[in-house]
Amino acid sequence: MKRPYETVVIYDATLPDEAIAAEHGKLEEFFRKNAEFEQTVVMGKKYFAYPIGKKKTGVYYLYLYRGEGDLAGMVEKQLKLNESVIRHLSVARTVSARPAAAAPAQQAVEGERA
């Protein structure tokens, strides 16, 4: 049974756009070969709350995929060795059966604040 995962990767923003695109392409190709790749969400360049290794900005990517076994561990190992990656995090997603049920509860909370 394949479990849903998501991985957030922060690439070094001081790299040229071509280098970041190449690293993104390699990781996406890895997901296409080893998992059921769903999508990539490019969150763009963002400032950090605090400097990380003298870097103040990073380029954020979110990868959504499904895989068997220790696929997230394989991804973590690959990203740990990549010098273009500042930070990364892989977690198992919970896929809700009724996503529409959460929307009215959220609206009620926002209504109470007003």
URPE-V733716 format. One record per backbone hydrogen bond with DSSP energy under -1.0 kcal/mol. CO is the residue of the C=O (numbers start at 1). NH is the residue of the N-H. E is the energy in kcal/mol with one decimal. If there is no record, write none. Layout:
CO,NH,E
CO,NH,E
This chain:
3,67,-2.3
4,93,-2.4
5,65,-2.1
6,91,-2.6
7,63,-2.9
8,89,-2.1
9,61,-2.2
10,86,-3.2
10,87,-1.1
11,59,-2.4
12,15,-1.2
16,20,-2.0
17,21,-2.5
18,22,-2.1
19,23,-2.3
20,24,-2.6
21,25,-2.4
22,26,-2.1
23,27,-2.1
24,28,-2.6
25,29,-2.3
26,30,-2.0
27,31,-2.1
28,32,-2.2
29,33,-1.9
30,34,-2.2
31,35,-1.8
35,37,-1.1
36,66,-1.7
39,64,-2.7
41,62,-2.5
44,60,-2.7
46,58,-2.1
52,55,-1.2
55,52,-2.2
56,48,-2.7
58,46,-2.6
59,11,-3.0
60,43,-1.7
60,44,-1.1
61,9,-2.7
62,41,-3.3
63,7,-2.2
64,38,-2.4
64,39,-1.5
65,5,-3.4
66,36,-3.0
67,3,-2.5
70,74,-1.8
71,75,-2.3
72,76,-2.5
73,77,-2.1
74,78,-2.0
75,79,-2.6
76,80,-2.2
77,81,-1.0
84,12,-2.6
87,10,-2.9
89,8,-2.7
91,6,-2.4
102,106,-1.8
103,107,-2.0
104,108,-2.0
105,109,-1.8
106,110,-2.0
107,111,-2.1
108,112,-1.5
109,113,-1.1
